[in-house]
């Protein structure tokens, strides 16, 4: 047993509801849903259910990129509204990482990733290079470089960078959009979890390190004396840094400046958001549309 902290064994019920209101009748829609949590170290899916109303057919589909469970949704009768409900129960039993003297340095991690022959979707070499939504950026690379000395312990460097981003950037839901590039959010020094994850990944990849984009949920812990608000939680994004074959992928949350641990639930992993968006696809005949997303992550009391 390492010196890592013992995990908090948690069971969560997750309700992720997406509602579309269309300006005109939708005649046809074909969407990819990536809402069912994947298998990942430290978590186990106990049950899952997907409901679509008032109409729609769902079939399994192959993930073209990234690590995700993909369901193809086809709507071929006129609708003005569409509701997609994703219901899951999941057990999370994950250690909080602790940097140790035997961990590889960033230099060693970079070399191990370059030499890796793992060509699976979880192999480190797939996450070394720029991706469509996360290009290389000289300014972001320079900002991240002070924490990424090649001789530094990989885990120490990763959490140091995550904490600096959390301290230097302001969480502001009005500052960016889903397609805001990392450089724009970086220049503003504000944004949301997607922006902070993309900025950190940009810096890690610029240093030759394998970094992945993780999408999922985080439990919202209310202030003492206050009840947890239903629907107050949201989809979340953070960073996975590959730290060698023994440590594997280590989660780092730059929005909160913390490790991925028992409060984090991984749904999908990819090079960037485009590979693992919860819902994407083609809609014909809708005109304008409004989308409302509600996520509730409820700890289950074990009796």
Secondary structure, DSSP 8 states (H G I E B T S, - for coil): --SSB----EEEEEEEEEEEEEEEEE-EEEEEE--S---BTTEEEEEEEEEEESS-EEEEE--SSSB--EEEEEE-S-EEEEEEEEEEEEEE---B----TTS-BHHHHHHHHHH----STT-GGGGSS-BTTB---HHHHHHHHTT--TTSBHHHHHHHHHHHHHHHSEE-TTS--TT--HHHHHHHTEE-HHHHHHHHHHHHHHTT--EEEEEEEE-----TT----TT-B-EEEEEEEE-HHHH-EEEEETTTTEE--TTEEEEEEESSHHHH-SEEEEEES--SEEEEEEEEEEE----
